[in-house]
Amino acid sequence: MAFYDGFLKAELSGIYTISDICQGMSFRTYKRVHLNDNTTYVLMITPTDKPLEDGQSALEGVIRPFIKVNRYLADLGVHVPEIKAVDEALGLVLLEDFGHDTFYDLYQSQPVSLSHYKSAVDILVKLYNNTSLENLPEYGENLATIRGDFFLDDYLPALRGGVASTQAEYEELHRILSEIYNTVTQVSWGTILWDYHSPNLMPTGQKGDKMVGVLDFQDAKYGPLSYDLASLLYDARFPFPAKERQVLFDYFVEQAGVDDIQAFKDSFEMAGLLRNIGVLGRFARSAYRDGRPEFLSKIDILWPYIDEVLENPVALDLKSFLMRVMPKERLIAV
């Protein structure tokens, strides 16, 4: 008998069965709960026996923020899973099931649907044009420079045969990324959902505001409103086409009524750059520390994005730094 069976039996009527749901890099796990009448739910399980990387408990850092942001998004008309039941002590949240296929499942191997992606962008327009949720953690400079730490801790040493990054490299990269962060901040701020990308978005088969469901948002922050658009259109999980990225960028700035388009474009590109520099390190860490080598094959998705935005003059110092410290071979053998 699983530890969550008592919770499920108290909340559901009748017999149920459980199946696993594939997870990404999250430490959370997900189960699909099947009832005899073909109704299904998703059970989100957050381990409560150890703190998160930032020292918070699962309750403080995941469950309560998830519930808070869920309510905020629902009030804005964003399609989020209805919460059926919660057990804070066990780290359990029982959710409406939107289905099986996320954007990632659908579009990693076929052309992206502009109608689906425009619907996803429409959600970001709502966030741009509405008052932010209160009392969110702020996207501070430390969250930008820590991306450099991920890169220097795990990715660069893996390329250099295990040779650790030097203190001078950490100091130089922190300085460079702090300057890039300043560019990212020069746009309107509001609620950003943080991991707004293909694994966390799902077509629902419905129309209008409910065409796309948002699955994951407990890490929401108060930050520059270019950030989620960059997460969406510089997707680290599959190669997002440049032509469609430009179409959707233009669509966003028109629908949102962005005044200074060049400043927003610089912020958007630099937000994507900061994110993907960090993702390089995360993928390397997942492979070597966590025993998940499948992430190494995705590194070649990231470099075309990075090379593209390194041509922005704002990134000149970072481009110079990378050319100096990296070997010619940028991919890690799988």
N, C-alpha and C positions, 0 to 999 in steps of 0.2 A: 504493500500500500504506500503510495507516494505521499509526501508531506502535505501536498495541496489537496488531497482527496476530501478531507473534512470540509475545507472551504467550498469546494465545488458541490459537494452533496448538500450543503446548507443553502446554496444559491440556486441550484438547478433542480428541476424535477425530472425524474426518470433516469434511465441508464445512459451513460455516456462512455465514449472511448476517446483516447488521446493519440495524437500524432505529432511528430516533431516538425517545427518550421525551421528552415535553414536560416542561420544567423550570419551577420557580417562580422565586424570587428568588435562589436559590443560585448561586454561581460554579462549582459542580460541574456536570458534564454526565453524562447517563445514556444508555446504549445497550442495546437489547434484542438478544440474541444468539440466533439461530434455528438449530437443528440439523435435519438431514434427517429425524430420527425424531420431529419436532414438540416435542422438549424445548426449553425456552427458559431463558436466564439473563439477569441484569441485570449490566451492566458499569458500575461507578461510576468516573468519571474525575475526579481531583482535580489541577488544575494544580500542578506542582512548581517552576515557574520564577519564582514571585514569592511573597512572604510574605503571610499573612493580614492582616486589618485590625489585629489585635492584635500583629502582629510575629512570630508563630509560623510555622514552616514547615508545609507541608501534611501532612508526616509527623507532626509533633508535635501539630498542632491538629485534624486530621481523621482520618487513617488509623488511627493507633494508638488514639486514643480510641474510634473506631467499633468496632474489634475488641474492646477492653476492655469496653465497655458491652454489646456484643452477647453476650459470654460471660456477663456478670453477669445480664442479662435472661433468657437461655436457662436459666441455673441456677435462676431463680425460676419457671420454667414459662411465661414470656412468649413468645409466638410471634414470633420475629424471623427474618430470612432467614439461612439457613445460608451460611457463607462457604466458597466452593469453593477460591479461590486468591487470593493477594495478591502484587503486585509493588510494594514500597515505593518503589523508585527511580523508577518510572514513574508512581506515584500511581494504581495500578489495583487494584480489588477486584472479583472476580467473585462474584456472589451468586445465591442461589436466587431465582426469579421467582415472586412471589405473584399476579401477574395484572395487569390493566389498570386497573381502576376503584377509585380511592380513595374514602374517604368524601366528599371534595369533588366528585369526578366524579358520584357518585350523588345527593348530597343538596343540591347547589346549586339544583336545579330541582324537587325533589319532597320531600314530608315526610320528616323524619328517622325512622330506625328506632330505637325505644327499645331493642330487643333488641341491636342493634349497639352503640349508645352505652352501654348498661349493661355490655356486655362490655368496652368501652374503659375505663369507670370501674372495673371490677373490676381491671384492670391497675394503676390508680393506688392502689386499696386494697392490693394486694400491696406496692407500694412504700412505702405508709404503714406497713404492719405488719411490714416486714422491715428488717434492718440495712442501712444505706447502703453503697454501694460506696465503698471507701477512695480517698483521694488525688484527689478531684475538686476542680476549682476552685470557690471559694465564691461564692454569690450575694451579693456585697457591695453596699454603698450606691452605689458608682460605677456598677454596672450598672442601678441605678434612675435616677440623675441623668443618665446618658447618654441615656436615653429623652427627657429634656427637651431635650438638645442636638439630637437628631434633629428634634424638633418645631420648635425655634427656628432651626436651620440651614437647613431646607428647606421645611417646610410653611407656617409663618407668613409668611416673606417671599413665598412664592408667592401667598398670599392678599392681601398688602399691596402688590402690584404691584412686587415686587422690593426693597422697603425692608427692609434687614437688621435683625435683632433687636439690641437694645442690650445693653451689658454689664450694665446694671441689670436687664434682663429675665432674662438668664442667671442672675444671682445670686439673684434672687427665686424663680425657678422651681426652682433647685437646692435652696434652703431648703425650699420647699413639698414637693418630691418626697422629700427626706430624711425629712421628718416622715411622709409617707405610707409610705415604705419601713419605718419603724419599726413601723407598724401591720401591715404584711405579715409581718414577722418574728415576730410574737407567736403562733406556732403551732409544732407539731412540725416538725423539719427532717429531711431525708433526701435520697435521690436524686431529682432532678427532671430530666426529659428535655428540657426547655426549649422545643422546638417540637412539643409534643404537640397537634396539631390536624389538621383534616380531610385536608390533602394528604399527611400522613405516616401515615395509618391506612388499612388495607385489609381489607374482608371477604374471607375466604378460602374460604367455602363449607363450612368444617368446623364442628364443634361443640365446645362446652366451651371450654377454655382456648385453643384454636386458632381460635376464631371470628373473631378480629381479629388481624391482623399489624401490627407496628410497624416502620416503614421507616427512620426517621431519628432518631438519638439521640447523635451524636458530640459535641454541645455540652452534654451532661449536666453538671449541677452539683450541689453540695451546697447545698440551700436549703429554703425554707418549702414544705411539702407541699400548700399551697393553690395553688401556681403553675401546675402542669400542668392542674389542674381548670379554672382560669380560662382557660388557653390553649384548652382543648377547648370550653368552653361560651360563651365570648365570641369566637367564631371570626371572624377578620378577612376570611375569604374568601367567606362567604355569611351572610345574616342568620339567626342561630340563634334559634329561637322562645323567648320568655321563659317560657312555660308548661313546655316540656320542660326548659329550663335549671333551673327550680325543682325539678322532679321528680327530675332527675339529681343536683342538689346534695343534696337530701334523701336520696336513695339512697346517695350517697357517705358522708355523715356517719353514717348508720345502719350501713352495712357496715363502715366503718373504726372505729367506736366512738369518734367524736370527743366529747370531754368538754365543752368550752366551745364550743358551737355559734355563739354570737354573735361570739366572737373569731375563729373560723374564717371566718364569713361576712364579717366586716370585712376580714380578710386576703385572702379570695377576691376580693371586689369591688375592693379596692385593687390587687391583683396584676393583675387584668384592666384596670384603669384605667391603671396604669403601662405595661403592655404596649401598649395601643392608642394611647396618646399617642405612644409611640415609633413605632408602625406608621404613623401619619399621616405622620411625617417620612420613614420608609423608602419609603412609596408615592410621595411627592413626589420623593424623590431618585431612585428607579428611573425615574420618568417623565422628569425633566429632566436628570439626569446620565447615565443609562444608556440613554436613548432607548426606554423601555418605557411608553408612555402608557396601556396597558391597565390599569395599577394605579390610575389616577386615578378610574376608574369605581367602584372599591371603597370610596372614602372615605365615601360616603353609607351604607355598611354600618356604619362605626365609630361615627358620632355618636350613634345611638340607644343603643348600649351605654354610651358615655361619659356621655350625659345621664342615663341610668338611675342610674349609680353616683355621679354628682356630687351626688345627693340624700342620700347618706350623710354624716352630719355630719363624718366624718373628712376629707372632701374639700371642706369649706367654703372654705378658702383658695384651693384650686386653681380652684374654680368662680368665685370673685371675680376671680382673675387672668385667667382666660380671657375673662370678660365684659368686662374692661377693655382687653385688648390685641388682641382679635380683631375684625375687621369683622363685620357682620351676615351676610354671605354666607360660609358655611363650606366650600362645595364649590369645587373648582378646575375650571374649564371643561375639558372633555375635547376 
